[in-house]
Amino acid sequence: MRTRLAIERTVLAYMRTAVSLIGFGFAIVQFFHNFRTMTGQNAPRYPGAPWYLGLALIACGVVAALVSVIQYRRTIRYLWGSEFEPIAGVTPKGLYTPVYAISIILIIIGAFAFFAVLLNFV
């Protein structure tokens, strides 16, 4: 059971990192978009740089979330294999956790943020 909980903590740490990347990328895009609209500011040297950086950070966050879900699924299947079945707590009902739901919701939010920035909806 401790191993299973350690795996879930690892996935949730991945999710925390993914949320940070997505949020920071979106914040960069918004900050520099609003900064450009202020009066009295010099023209930026590289006007598209914050947009590219924001998109890259959001994409990294979504990829991190996807990788964590794939890694979680593989590890759980390995632990539930025949080698560890007596000690893994495998039951016919299974053991359900909110990890998949949280991960899918985060991936959807990240994809929405990515396309919102990409298509300039923000």
Disulfide bonds with the S-S distance in Angstrom:
none
